[in-house]
Structures are given as structure tokens and as C-alpha cells.
Amino acid sequence: MPARITILVADDHALVRKGIITFLKITKVASKVYEASNGVEVINLAKKCPIDLFLLDISMPELNGYETAKILLEQDENTRIIANTMFDGHALVNGLVQLGVKGFVTKGDDPEILVKAIQAVMKGRSYICPKMREYIDAKKEVSFGLDFSETELRLVELLSQGYSSESIAEELAISVRTAETYRHRLIKRLNVSNSIELVEYFHRNGLLKVSSGK
């Protein structure tokens, strides 16, 4: 690992963020650490500061980790990113891999796993933590990425806010029957049981923007 590494730690939970930063400083994994509580702050800091590696929480307000990673990689495809999440599902990994994210850890991992991920990504290699790797291996017969349309994303966002099918149809300028078709297709595609589990899936993957509701 290079002698000097600058890392940006992004997490909307201050306690988690501060804990990671303290660990990185104590272990001297990083020579300088920046912090952000949401994706907008990450993008702004990236414009001002030289950052070697981004440690991104996937579920953040204003701009989630997936959207943030997409913007960073569009600006520079060589950007080093490690996704840090509570969710260990294969769909999340597949979608981020497609973007170009190289590292994946969960918030339940031992700190040593984070160090291994940083070392690997800084050397240009990929790293998926054991918990995610086991899940992917167990579920390898099912594979889909985060390739949802704007209509699908908006539909689930409205579901999360308690909109009825009629209200959703009105918001999306489609028929009630079409709105229901979108919903049923998503439920079947993601192998969930109902709209509640559908919304929970999108929340876990950081796919829903924070909204004030109706």
C-alpha cells in the first residue's frame, strides 16, 4: 500500500462515520481522511480535494451511494470506490460492479476486512468481503442488476410514500392498469411477496431518494 493515502468516508450516521475515521487514523491506513454525510457532499469534496479512495455508504440521503458512485465514475473511470452497506445481496453487487466499483464490505465485517479491501482496491484489484461472496455463491443461479427504469424507480418511491394505485397512475400519467402491471412485474422480478417487501428491497439497496412525502 502506498505510504500516503487520502480517503473520503461517506455515511449519514455520524457515529458509524466517526468510528471508521478513528480506526483509519489509529491504524495509519490513511494519512488524511475527509468525511461526508451524503452524496452531494461527496461530489463537492471530490471537486476540491485530491482523494485516492472513496468509502461510500450505499443508503444515504439526497444522493445515495449508487448514484454517487455513478457520478464519480462518469467523471473518472479510474476512481477507486469501496461500497459499505448493511445489505449483502447479489443484486446490489452486480449493479455496482457494472458501474466499475471494485470493493465491497458490509457494516457487520471485522475492521480487518476493511483494511484488506482498501489494500486490494489501491492495488487495482477487486475485493468482495466473505459475507457477500458466500451470499452470491449461494444465489448464483439468480442474477440481475440495478437496471430499473425511471418509471419503476418513481413508482416504488410513490409506493413508499403511501400513494394508492390511482394516485400513482395520475402522478406517472399512465392508466391504473399499467401502474399495477409495473408493480406486479417488479414483485415477480425481485421475488418478493408484496408491495411492502418491494419497498423494503429498494430501501436496502439505497435506490429510494429521501422525500418529504405528499
Secondary structure by P-SEA (a helix, b strand, c coil): cccbbbbbbbcccaaaaaaaaaaaaaaccccbbbbbccaaaaaaaaacccccccccccccccccaaaaaaaaaaacccbbbbbbcccccaaaaaaaaaacccccccccccaaaaaaaaaaaaacbbbbcaaaaaaaaaaccccccccccaaaaaaaaaaaacccaaaaaaaacccaaaaaaaaaaaaaaaccccaaaaaaaaaaaccccccccc
